[in-house]
Structure formats: structure tokens, C-alpha cells
Amino acid sequence: IIQAHRPAGQLRIGVNLSSLSVRRAISDKDVQKIIVEHAKTIANLVREFEASIVLIPHVICDFNERDDDLKYMQAVMQNLPADVVDKVELNDKDLGFLGAKSEIIKCHLVIAARMHCAINAIAAGVPTILVSYSQKAVGMAEYVYGNKNWVISIQNFGSPLLIDIVDKMVSEHDFIANILKNRIYYIQEDANNSG
């Protein structure tokens, strides 16, 4: 297990968004509107927290755009306001699970739509906000954290609620990281005993 340590310096937020999560929550005709909304949300995170953002695709699928995080996040990048572009980077290579983890551990916190990205971050001890498009993310948040404080629906991703949740996670960062550090052994035991 690669264990995260709180990075020094400017707040760095890892964000994973996916076309799949958006399309499960809304109709296809509204995807472009949501891309613009997600770009505004990323810009708000940069401005509100004076943060740098790294967009971390977890699934790259050249043959199916509907399941390709990279193409979705490229579209988000293209819609960013000019004043924040230099504060947002897109990890545009297919790094695989461990390669993505090497980027995740450089982050103070992660906001993840893909369950595998969330699990990757949680396993590394990085405080993680789960973006839900189904009950699965809510259940995972309750399992890992013991509450629903660190989950937000994809429909609310563009709302002020996300800023509030990120603000709270930043202020409680070390406490949450400690919870993850103490929980990971039990999570691994559960995973090993499930088969």
C-alpha cells in the first residue's frame, strides 16, 4: 500500500469526473451543459481555496467515449475560464491503478466520481469526497467514514454544497486522514474475507 502524507504548500485537489456518472444521472442532451457547469465548479474550487487542481481520469476507453474519463475531462478543460487555466492540470496518460495512485498521493484531498478512483484514494489515506450517481457511493462513504458527510450527488456537484464540503474537509484534513489510516487495516481484512 502506498500511504499518503499531507503534501506541503498550496492546497492540491485531485478531481475525477466521468461521462458515465453524468450520463447515469441526466439525459444525454444535457451533457454539454453539465460539462460547462463542471468547468465552473473547478474554477470555483481554484478561486475559493486558492488551490491547484489535478484532473485524474481513472478509466480511459478509446473505443467508447461514454465510458472515457479522459475525453470528458478534456471537454471540461476546454471550458475553463481563462483566469484559472494555469491552476488546473489534466493527467492525460493512461497510468493504470498504481500510476493514478502516484498522482493521488500528491493531493491534499480527492473528489471522485469513479468508485475505483475513490477506493484508490481512500486506500492511500487521502481524504476523499465521493460523488454519487447511485447508492453505491453513499454506502461506501458510510462504510469507510461511518457517515454520509463526505458524499455529494452528481446533481449537486455544481452547487455551493460542494464548496462547503471541501471547506470542512480541508479544516478536518488531519482528523480524516487519521480515520483512514486506522480504518484501512479493517477494510483490507473485509476485502480479504469477502471471497
N, C-alpha and C positions, 0 to 999 in steps of 0.2 A: 504494500500500500504506500502510495506517495502521500505524505501528510503535509498539509499546507501550514505555513506560518504566516502571520499577518504581514503583508508587504508594507514596506515603509513608503512614505511620500504621499503623493496625490492619490485620492480615492480612485481606485480602478474597479469598474463594474463590468463583469462578463455578462453578456446577454445572448441567449439562444432563442430565436424565434423560428417558427416553421410554417410553411404554407399549409401543411397538414393540419396543424392545430387551428389555424384560421378557418380553413375550409370546413372543418368539422363543426365550427361554431356559427358560421354565417353562410350566406349563399355566395356562389361563385361570382355573381355580378358585382358584388361589393368588395372584392379583393383589392382592387386598385385604391379604393377609398381607405381601406384598412392599412395598406402599405403607407399611405401618406400620414395617416394617424399615428402609426408606429414610428415613423421618422420624427414626427413632432414630439412623441414621448421620449425618444432617445435624446433629442435636443433639450427637452426639459430636464432630463437627468443630468446632462452635462452642465447646464446653466445653474440648476438648483444646488448641485453638490460640488460645483467646480471639479467635476470628475472627468476622467478619461474612460472611454467605453471600448471594449473589445467585443465584436460580434463573433460568436463562436458557433459555426454550423456543426451539427452533430451527425446529420445524415446528408450525404451528397449523392445524388442519384441522377446521373446524366440522362437516363432514358425516361425519367418520369418527373417532370417539373413540379407536379403536385406534391411530390414527396421529397423535394430538394431544398434543404435549408439554405444552401449557398445562394441559389438563384433568388430565393425570397429575400435574403438579407442584402444581396446586391441591389435589388429594387429599392429596399429601404435606404441604403446608402445613397442612391441616386436622387432621393427625395429629401435628403438632409438640408437644412438651411445652411447657407454659406458660412455663417459665423461659428459653426460647431464642427465642420468637416474635419478640421485638423485635430480634433479631440476624439475622433471615432476611427477605429481601425477595424478592418474586416479580415479575419483569418480565412484566407481564400484557398487553403490547401486541404486536401483530404488527409487529416492527421491520424485518423483512427482513434480508438478509445483512449489509449495511453498518450498519444500525441496531444489530443484535446486536453487531457488532464494536465499536461505540462504547461498549457496556457491557462487553464482554470486556476492552478495554484498560485499564479501571479496576481490573482484578483482578490480584492477585499471581500467581495460578495458576488454571487451569481444569480441571475434571474433566468429561469429555464422553462421553456415550453415543452421541450422533449424530455420525457421521463428518463431516458438514458443519460442525458446531459445532467439532469438534476441528481441522479444517482452517482454519476461520476464526481460531481462537485461535493456532494454530501460525504462520499467515501473518502475524499481528500480533506475533509474537515473544513471546507469553505462554506460559510453561512449562505444558504440558498433559499430563494423565493421561488416557489413552484407556480407556474402559470397554468391554470387548469382549463381544459376543454372537455373534461369528463370527471367523474367521481374518483378516478384513479389517483389524480394528483392530490385531491383532498384527503383520501385515505393514506397516501404516502406521507403527507405533512403530519397527520395525526399520529402515524406510526413512528416517524422519526422524532418529531418535536413534542408530541403529546398534546398538540393543539392545532388550531387552524389559523394561527396568527401569520404564518409565513406562506400563505397560498392566496392567489388572486385569480379570478376568472379571466379568460382571454378577452371577454367582453369589457372588463374593467381595466385592461392593460393601459388604455389611453386616458384613464381618469385620474383625478388628484389622489385617489386612494393609493395608487402605486407610489407616488412621492411620499405619502405618509408611511407606508410600509417600509420603504427603503430608508427613510429617516430614522425610523425606530430600529431597524436592523443595524444601521451604522452606529447608533448610540449604544446598542446592546451587543455589538460585534463580539467582543471577547467572551462574554457570557454564553452566547450562542455557539461560538467555536468550541468552547469547553464542553457544552452539552453534546456536540457532535463527536468530540474526542472520546467522551465517556460512553456514548451510545454505539460507536462503530463496532466494538467487540461483540455486543449483543446482536446487532444487525447481521454481522457475519455469521454468528452462530445460528441465527434463524435461517439464513440463506443456506448454510451447510446442512441443516437438519430438514429442510423442506423437501429434499429429493429422496 
